[in-house]
Amino acid sequence: MISFELTEEQEIARSTVREFAGQVLRPLARQADVDGRIEDETLDQLWSLGVVQSMIDQDGAEPDQSAILSALLLEELGWADAAFGVALASPLGFVRAVKEQGSAAQKEALLPLFTGDRYHGAAVALAEPGLIDNGIEALSTKAEADPAGYRLTGAKVQVPLGDKCSHFLVIAQHDGKPDAFIVPRDAAGVVIDKSERQLGLSGLGSVTLRLDNVVLGHDARLGENHGCDVQRIVDAARVGASSILVGLCRGVYDHSVVYTKERHVHGSALAQKQSVAFRLVDMFVETEASRWMCWRAATEIDKGQEATRSAALAQSYTREQATWIADEGVQLMGGHGFMRANPVELWFRNARTLSLLEGTASV
């Protein structure tokens, strides 16, 4: 059974992040986009929310609600700016994968790196150059047996904040099926190429990760001898990215309501025009529907159920609605919607970029 009633702890956490997003992050969004980077101080402030640390601190004594809580908080960050949401979702996804599916030795070695007071980067590297016709079953990145353990070759693109990552969780083909490998940034053969600036999410400074015969030990495979469930990692990534898009949709809607109430045409507010009012209602309804789909998938993940279908549906639906809502926001602003002074211009670019990326936000 899915409950739409949040616990007191969830309400407090969401309220805290919502206040932080409004007072601290949103005023910084435009400058991060212009500069093409998020300042270290801002990343440290984002880290101070304790979202990643709280996942590590969970001891498993109570029912897992980390996926639904992540969805709640990433929506708030996405409302401020999608780039900030991805900046936190990226290490969160790495930590989740290690905590849920890593061996005892991997947990002991890696999780303490993320318990400090300053931002610590890591990322799940999934997306590859070109199109992947058959999903994760047709990845071109390969992991082959080597006397020392494994040898990785291939390339990953759109790795967020790659220059700040100490480790990457690389999804690669191994023995005919997808597998995950923990790759230190300083491993021989790892090359980080700065990507060209993309349409949106400019503050992330996404990179291309090249693996040129990277030799890793046997302990680099996530879960070591037992391996891992890669699809579960991908499902969580899709829910995370979708939740960020829900926050973006809510931001566009909120801004559009205020604007259309204040903007007067032919003696009355735009919001009083029937056609405009109907469009605002549709934006609200689709945002709510997208949120419920994300919550359903997140709930299934927390319960350990098969969430692939729900996660894929949430991703597909939210991508479509986010691009539509962002476009509606631009249209409702008229000529102002295309100006840099108007935040919907930034949100439109972010929506288009995040909706076309696979595996950018991995939570």
C-alpha positions as CSV (number, residue, x, y, z in Angstrom):
1,M,0.0,0.0,0.0
2,I,1.3,3.5,-0.9
3,S,0.6,6.2,1.6
4,F,0.6,9.8,0.5
5,E,0.8,10.9,4.2
6,L,4.3,12.0,5.1
7,T,5.8,11.2,8.5
8,E,6.8,13.9,10.9
9,E,10.5,13.3,10.1
10,Q,9.9,13.6,6.4
11,E,7.9,16.8,6.8
12,I,10.7,18.3,8.9
13,A,13.4,17.3,6.4
14,R,11.4,18.6,3.4
15,S,10.7,21.9,5.2
16,T,14.3,22.4,6.0
17,V,15.5,21.7,2.5
18,R,12.7,23.8,1.0
19,E,13.8,26.8,3.1
20,F,17.4,26.3,2.2
21,A,16.5,26.0,-1.5
22,G,14.6,29.2,-1.5
23,Q,16.9,31.4,0.6
24,V,20.3,30.1,-0.4
25,L,20.3,28.1,-3.7
26,R,17.8,29.8,-6.0
27,P,19.5,33.2,-5.9
28,L,22.7,31.5,-7.0
29,A,21.3,29.5,-9.9
30,R,21.7,32.1,-12.6
31,Q,25.4,32.9,-11.7
32,A,26.3,29.1,-11.7
33,D,24.8,28.8,-15.1
34,V,26.7,31.8,-16.4
35,D,30.0,30.8,-14.9
36,G,29.6,27.1,-15.9
37,R,30.4,26.0,-12.4
38,I,29.0,25.7,-8.9
39,E,31.2,27.3,-6.3
40,D,32.9,25.1,-3.7
41,E,31.3,27.1,-1.0
42,T,27.9,26.4,-2.4
43,L,28.6,22.7,-2.7
44,D,29.7,22.6,0.9
45,Q,26.5,24.4,2.0
46,L,24.6,21.8,0.0
47,W,26.5,19.0,1.7
48,S,25.7,20.6,5.1
49,L,22.1,19.5,4.7
50,G,23.3,16.0,5.7
51,V,21.3,14.1,3.1
52,V,24.2,11.8,2.1
53,Q,25.4,11.4,5.7
54,S,22.0,10.4,6.9
55,M,21.8,7.5,4.4
56,I,25.2,6.2,5.7
57,D,24.0,6.5,9.3
58,Q,20.9,4.3,8.8
59,D,21.5,1.0,10.6
60,G,18.6,-0.9,9.0
61,A,16.8,-1.2,12.3
62,E,13.7,0.5,10.9
63,P,11.9,0.1,7.5
64,D,13.9,1.7,4.7
65,Q,12.5,4.9,3.5
66,S,15.6,6.4,1.9
67,A,14.3,6.3,-1.7
68,I,11.1,8.2,-0.8
69,L,13.0,10.7,1.3
70,S,15.5,11.2,-1.5
71,A,12.6,11.9,-3.9
72,L,11.1,14.5,-1.5
73,L,14.4,16.3,-1.0
74,L,15.6,16.2,-4.6
75,E,12.3,17.7,-5.7
76,E,13.0,20.7,-3.4
77,L,16.5,21.1,-4.8
78,G,15.1,20.8,-8.3
79,W,12.7,23.6,-7.5
80,A,15.7,25.8,-6.7
81,D,17.7,24.7,-9.7
82,A,18.1,21.2,-11.4
83,A,21.9,21.5,-11.4
84,F,22.0,21.7,-7.6
85,G,19.7,18.7,-7.4
86,V,22.0,16.6,-9.7
87,A,25.1,17.8,-7.8
88,L,23.8,16.1,-4.6
89,A,22.1,13.2,-6.4
90,S,25.4,12.1,-7.9
91,P,27.3,11.2,-4.8
92,L,24.1,10.1,-3.2
93,G,23.7,7.5,-5.9
94,F,27.2,6.2,-5.4
95,V,26.7,6.0,-1.7
96,R,23.4,4.2,-2.0
97,A,24.9,1.6,-4.4
98,V,27.8,0.9,-2.1
99,K,25.7,0.8,1.1
100,E,23.0,-1.5,-0.4
101,Q,25.1,-3.8,-2.6
102,G,28.8,-3.3,-1.6
103,S,30.8,-5.9,0.3
104,A,31.7,-5.3,3.9
105,A,35.2,-4.3,2.9
106,Q,33.9,-1.9,0.3
107,K,31.6,-0.2,2.8
108,E,34.4,0.1,5.3
109,A,36.8,1.6,2.8
110,L,34.4,4.0,1.0
111,L,31.5,5.2,3.1
112,P,33.6,7.1,5.7
113,L,34.8,9.3,2.8
114,F,31.3,10.9,2.7
115,T,30.8,11.5,6.4
116,G,32.8,14.8,6.6
117,D,31.6,18.4,6.5
118,R,32.7,19.2,3.0
119,Y,31.4,18.2,-0.3
120,H,32.8,14.8,-1.5
121,G,32.2,14.0,-5.2
122,A,31.5,10.6,-6.7
123,A,29.2,9.5,-9.5
124,V,27.5,6.6,-11.2
125,A,28.9,6.5,-14.8
126,L,26.2,5.1,-17.1
127,A,25.6,7.2,-20.2
128,E,27.8,6.5,-23.2
129,P,28.5,8.4,-26.5
130,G,25.9,7.8,-29.1
131,L,22.6,5.9,-28.8
132,I,22.1,2.8,-26.8
133,D,19.5,0.8,-28.7
134,N,18.9,-1.9,-26.1
135,G,19.4,-0.1,-22.8
136,I,22.0,-1.3,-20.3
137,E,22.2,-4.7,-22.0
138,A,24.1,-3.1,-25.0
139,L,26.7,-1.0,-23.3
140,S,30.0,-0.6,-25.2
141,T,32.1,-0.2,-22.1
142,K,33.7,-3.6,-21.3
143,A,35.2,-5.3,-18.3
144,E,37.3,-8.3,-19.0
145,A,39.2,-10.7,-16.9
146,D,42.8,-9.8,-16.1
147,P,45.5,-11.5,-14.0
148,A,45.2,-8.7,-11.5
149,G,41.4,-8.7,-11.6
150,Y,39.6,-6.7,-14.3
151,R,40.5,-4.6,-17.3
152,L,38.0,-1.8,-18.3
153,T,37.9,-0.1,-21.6
154,G,35.3,2.4,-23.0
155,A,34.0,5.9,-22.3
156,K,31.2,7.5,-20.3
157,V,29.7,10.9,-20.9
158,Q,27.7,13.5,-19.0
159,V,29.4,12.6,-15.7
160,P,28.4,15.4,-13.3
161,L,31.1,17.3,-11.4
162,G,33.6,14.7,-12.7
163,D,36.6,16.9,-11.8
164,K,35.5,16.7,-8.1
165,C,34.9,13.0,-7.9
166,S,37.2,10.7,-6.0
167,H,35.5,7.5,-7.4
168,F,33.2,6.5,-10.2
169,L,30.9,3.5,-10.2
170,V,31.2,2.5,-13.9
171,I,28.5,0.3,-15.4
172,A,30.1,-2.0,-17.9
173,Q,29.5,-5.3,-19.8
174,H,31.0,-8.2,-17.9
175,D,30.5,-11.8,-19.0
176,G,27.7,-10.8,-21.2
177,K,25.7,-8.8,-18.7
178,P,25.8,-5.4,-17.0
179,D,28.0,-5.1,-13.9
180,A,29.3,-2.3,-11.7
181,F,32.9,-1.5,-10.9
182,I,34.4,1.0,-8.4
183,V,37.0,3.0,-10.3
184,P,39.3,5.5,-8.3
185,R,39.9,8.7,-10.2
186,D,43.7,8.3,-9.9
187,A,43.7,4.8,-11.4
188,A,46.1,4.4,-14.3
189,G,44.3,4.8,-17.6
190,V,41.5,7.0,-16.3
191,V,41.3,10.2,-18.4
192,I,38.8,13.0,-17.6
193,D,38.0,15.2,-20.5
194,K,36.1,18.4,-20.0
195,S,32.9,18.3,-22.1
196,E,31.7,21.1,-24.2
197,R,29.1,23.3,-22.6
198,Q,25.7,21.9,-23.0
199,L,22.3,23.4,-23.4
200,G,21.4,23.3,-19.7
201,L,22.8,22.2,-16.4
202,S,25.8,24.2,-17.2
203,G,26.8,24.6,-13.5
204,L,27.6,20.9,-13.3
205,G,30.6,21.1,-15.6
206,S,29.9,17.5,-16.8
207,V,32.9,15.6,-18.1
208,T,33.6,12.6,-20.4
209,L,35.3,9.7,-18.5
210,R,37.6,7.6,-20.7
211,L,38.8,4.2,-19.6
212,D,42.0,3.3,-21.4
213,N,42.8,-0.3,-20.3
214,V,42.2,0.5,-16.7
215,V,43.3,-2.5,-14.6
216,L,41.5,-3.0,-11.3
217,G,41.8,-5.5,-8.5
218,H,39.2,-8.2,-7.8
219,D,37.8,-6.0,-5.0
220,A,36.7,-3.4,-7.5
221,R,33.6,-5.2,-8.6
222,L,30.6,-3.9,-6.6
223,G,29.6,-6.7,-4.2
224,E,32.9,-8.5,-5.1
225,N,32.2,-12.2,-5.8
226,H,28.5,-11.8,-5.3
227,G,28.2,-9.0,-7.9
228,C,25.2,-6.6,-7.8
229,D,21.8,-5.8,-9.2
230,V,22.6,-3.1,-11.8
231,Q,19.0,-2.6,-12.7
232,R,18.2,-1.6,-9.2
233,I,20.9,1.1,-9.5
234,V,19.4,2.3,-12.8
235,D,15.8,2.3,-11.3
236,A,16.9,4.5,-8.5
237,A,18.7,6.8,-10.9
238,R,15.5,7.3,-12.9
239,V,13.5,8.1,-9.9
240,G,16.1,10.6,-8.7
241,A,16.2,12.4,-12.1
242,S,12.4,12.4,-12.3
243,S,12.0,13.9,-8.8
244,I,14.4,16.7,-9.8
245,L,12.2,17.4,-12.8
246,V,9.1,17.4,-10.6
247,G,10.7,20.2,-8.6
248,L,11.5,22.1,-11.8
249,C,7.9,21.8,-12.9
250,R,6.7,23.1,-9.6
251,G,9.1,26.0,-9.9
252,V,7.8,26.9,-13.4
253,Y,4.2,26.7,-12.2
254,D,4.7,28.8,-9.1
255,H,6.5,31.5,-11.2
256,S,3.9,31.4,-13.9
257,V,1.0,31.9,-11.4
258,V,2.7,35.0,-9.9
259,Y,3.5,36.4,-13.3
260,T,0.1,36.0,-14.8
261,K,-1.6,37.5,-11.8
262,E,0.6,40.6,-11.9
263,R,0.7,41.0,-15.7
264,H,-2.3,43.0,-17.0
265,V,-3.4,42.9,-20.6
266,H,-6.4,44.9,-21.9
267,G,-7.4,45.9,-18.4
268,S,-7.3,42.5,-16.6
269,A,-4.7,40.1,-15.3
270,L,-3.5,37.4,-17.6
271,A,-4.5,34.8,-15.0
272,Q,-8.2,35.8,-15.4
273,K,-8.1,34.9,-19.1
274,Q,-9.8,31.5,-19.4
275,S,-7.3,30.0,-21.8
276,V,-4.4,31.0,-19.5
277,A,-6.2,29.7,-16.4
278,F,-6.8,26.4,-18.1
279,R,-3.1,26.1,-19.0
280,L,-2.1,26.8,-15.4
281,V,-4.5,24.1,-14.2
282,D,-3.0,21.6,-16.6
283,M,0.5,22.5,-15.4
284,F,-0.5,21.9,-11.8
285,V,-2.3,18.6,-12.5
286,E,0.6,17.2,-14.5
287,T,3.1,18.2,-11.8
288,E,1.0,16.4,-9.2
289,A,0.7,13.3,-11.4
290,S,4.4,13.2,-12.0
291,R,5.1,13.4,-8.3
292,W,2.8,10.5,-7.5
293,M,4.5,8.3,-10.1
294,C,7.9,9.1,-8.6
295,W,6.6,8.3,-5.1
296,R,5.2,5.0,-6.2
297,A,8.5,3.9,-7.8
298,A,10.4,5.1,-4.7
299,T,8.1,3.2,-2.4
300,E,8.7,0.0,-4.4
301,I,12.4,0.5,-4.2
302,D,12.3,1.0,-0.4
303,K,10.2,-2.2,0.0
304,G,12.7,-4.1,-2.1
305,Q,10.1,-4.8,-4.8
306,E,10.6,-4.9,-8.6
307,A,10.5,-1.2,-9.5
308,T,11.8,-1.3,-13.0
309,R,8.4,-0.8,-14.6
310,S,7.3,2.0,-12.2
311,A,10.7,3.8,-12.5
312,A,10.6,3.7,-16.3
313,L,7.0,5.0,-16.4
314,A,7.9,7.8,-13.9
315,Q,10.9,8.7,-16.0
316,S,9.0,8.7,-19.3
317,Y,6.0,10.6,-18.0
318,T,8.0,13.2,-16.1
319,R,10.4,13.9,-19.0
320,E,7.4,14.6,-21.3
321,Q,5.6,16.8,-18.8
322,A,8.7,18.7,-17.7
323,T,9.5,19.7,-21.2
324,W,5.9,20.7,-21.9
325,I,5.5,22.6,-18.6
326,A,8.8,24.5,-19.1
327,D,7.7,25.4,-22.7
328,E,4.3,26.6,-21.4
329,G,6.1,28.7,-18.9
330,V,8.2,30.4,-21.6
331,Q,5.0,30.9,-23.7
332,L,3.1,32.4,-20.8
333,M,5.8,35.0,-20.3
334,G,5.6,36.1,-24.0
335,G,8.8,37.8,-25.2
336,H,10.0,38.0,-21.6
337,G,10.2,34.2,-21.4
338,F,13.2,34.2,-23.9
339,M,15.2,36.8,-21.9
340,R,18.0,35.8,-19.6
341,A,16.5,38.0,-16.9
342,N,13.6,35.6,-16.7
343,P,14.3,32.3,-14.8
344,V,12.0,30.3,-17.1
345,E,14.6,30.6,-19.8
346,L,17.0,28.7,-17.6
347,W,14.4,26.2,-16.4
348,F,13.5,25.4,-20.0
349,R,17.1,24.7,-20.9
350,N,17.5,22.6,-17.8
351,A,14.3,20.6,-18.5
352,R,15.4,19.8,-22.0
353,T,18.8,18.7,-20.9
354,L,17.9,16.6,-18.0
355,S,15.0,14.9,-19.8
356,L,17.4,13.7,-22.5
357,L,20.1,12.3,-20.3
358,E,20.2,8.7,-19.0
359,G,21.9,8.1,-15.7
360,T,22.9,11.7,-14.9
361,A,21.1,11.7,-11.5
362,S,21.8,8.4,-9.8
363,V,20.1,8.0,-6.5
